[in-house]
Amino acid sequence: MNNRNENQISKIIVDCCYKIHTTLGPGLLESVYLEVLMCELKRSGMKCEKEVGIPVRYEDVKLDLGFRADLIVEDSVIVELKAVEKVLPVHKKQLMTYLRLTEKKLGLLINFNANLIKDGIERVVNGL
């Protein structure tokens, strides 16, 4: 594990998203952006895992209920990708839930369908 903190990791993720959005633009499927972002992050030397299962712990029971984070980068930042007309409050709540369940501190909600990618990136923090 390298010694980058969440903010340094998120800057690299955001820079990759800018590059992708500038090159491909809005209008593609979320799955395309996911694959391209993974490629860019790996080129940047980042460790990333896609569609990571997130179990729910209830008392002493671990339940695998099908929750999946789009990307977890450097085992510390959760990235949820969207390619939608408008990000809804439920999307942010979903990411916050993933952060709480995994005890991670920072997530990025990224909507590649925004005209300007800076308008499509939202930081979600869990006690950071």
C-alpha positions in Angstrom: 0.0 0.0 0.0 1.3 3.4 -0.9 1.1 6.4 1.4 -1.3 8.6 -0.5 -4.2 10.0 1.6 -7.8 10.1 0.4 -7.5 13.7 -0.9 -4.5 12.9 -3.0 -6.2 9.8 -4.4 -9.4 11.7 -5.1 -7.4 14.4 -7.0 -5.9 11.6 -9.3 -9.4 10.2 -9.8 -10.8 13.6 -10.7 -8.0 14.3 -13.1 -8.6 11.0 -14.8 -12.3 11.8 -15.1 -11.5 15.2 -16.7 -9.4 13.5 -19.2 -12.0 10.9 -20.0 -14.8 13.5 -20.3 -12.7 15.7 -22.5 -11.9 12.8 -24.8 -15.2 10.9 -24.9 -17.8 13.6 -23.7 -21.2 12.8 -22.2 -23.7 10.4 -23.6 -22.1 7.0 -23.2 -23.2 4.1 -21.0 -22.0 4.1 -17.4 -20.3 0.7 -18.0 -18.1 2.4 -20.7 -17.0 5.1 -18.3 -16.3 2.5 -15.6 -14.0 0.5 -17.9 -12.2 3.6 -19.2 -11.8 5.0 -15.7 -10.3 1.7 -14.5 -7.8 1.8 -17.4 -6.8 5.4 -16.7 -6.4 4.8 -12.9 -4.2 1.8 -13.5 -2.1 3.8 -15.9 -1.7 6.3 -13.1 -0.4 3.6 -10.9 -3.5 3.3 -8.8 -4.9 0.0 -7.4 -8.6 -0.3 -8.2 -11.3 -2.9 -7.9 -14.6 -2.7 -9.7 -18.1 -3.9 -8.6 -16.9 -4.7 -5.1 -19.5 -6.5 -2.9 -20.4 -4.6 0.2 -22.0 -6.8 2.9 -24.4 -5.5 5.6 -23.6 -6.4 9.1 -26.5 -6.7 11.5 -25.5 -7.5 15.0 -23.4 -10.7 14.6 -24.7 -11.6 11.1 -23.0 -10.7 7.8 -25.6 -10.4 5.0 -24.6 -10.4 1.3 -27.5 -8.5 -0.2 -26.1 -7.6 -3.6 -24.8 -4.1 -2.8 -21.8 -3.3 -5.0 -19.5 -0.3 -5.2 -18.6 0.7 -8.8 -14.9 1.2 -7.8 -12.8 1.2 -4.7 -9.5 2.9 -5.4 -6.4 2.2 -3.3 -8.7 0.5 -0.8 -9.8 3.9 0.5 -11.9 5.9 -1.9 -15.3 4.6 -3.2 -16.3 5.9 -6.6 -19.9 5.6 -7.8 -20.4 6.4 -11.5 -23.5 7.6 -13.2 -24.4 8.6 -16.7 -27.8 10.2 -16.0 -29.7 13.4 -16.8 -29.7 14.4 -13.1 -28.1 12.9 -10.0 -30.8 12.3 -7.4 -30.5 12.5 -3.6 -30.8 8.7 -3.4 -27.5 8.4 -5.3 -25.7 10.4 -2.6 -27.4 8.4 0.1 -26.4 5.2 -1.5 -22.7 6.3 -1.6 -22.9 7.5 2.0 -24.3 4.1 3.0 -21.4 2.3 1.2 -19.0 4.5 3.1 -20.5 3.7 6.4 -20.8 0.0 5.7 -17.1 -0.2 4.7 -15.9 2.3 7.2 -14.2 4.4 4.5 -14.0 8.1 4.7 -14.3 9.5 1.2 -16.5 8.8 -1.8 -16.9 10.4 -5.2 -20.2 10.5 -7.0 -19.4 11.2 -10.7 -22.0 11.8 -13.3 -20.4 11.6 -16.8 -23.5 12.9 -18.4 -22.9 16.4 -17.1 -22.0 19.0 -19.8 -19.0 20.0 -17.7 -17.5 17.2 -15.7 -16.7 19.6 -12.8 -20.5 20.0 -12.4 -20.9 16.2 -12.3 -18.4 15.4 -9.5 -19.6 15.5 -5.9 -17.5 14.5 -2.8 -19.2 12.6 -0.1 -17.5 12.3 3.3 -17.9 10.0 6.2 -16.2 11.7 9.1 -13.2 12.9 7.1 
